[in-house]
Amino acid sequence: MDREDLKFNLKKMIIDECEKEDIAPEDIADDVELFSDKSGLELDSLDALQISMGLQNKFSIRLGDSKDFRRVVTTINHLADYIDKQNE
């Protein structure tokens, strides 16, 4: 999967898992902190759990604990970098 497809699929997974139907993948910037007000996603701790489960189910990425999650799931670009490294 090329990088742009990966980022699009990550955005789609976040939208689907967090039930944010009013947001399109194109509305999520690649370099904005996902859990910030600037993202427009209004994500909370339940969303973090949903994203973690989505990463495991769709990308076979398992994040051990909340510290790992906070370190990896910052921006779409950072998350895509992490997945790329895991698949090397």
PyMOL commands that set and color helices and strands:
alter all, ss='L'
color gray80, all
select helices_A, chain A and resi 3-17+25-27+37-39+45-59+66-72+76-86
alter helices_A, ss='H'
color red, helices_A
deselect
rebuild
show_as cartoon
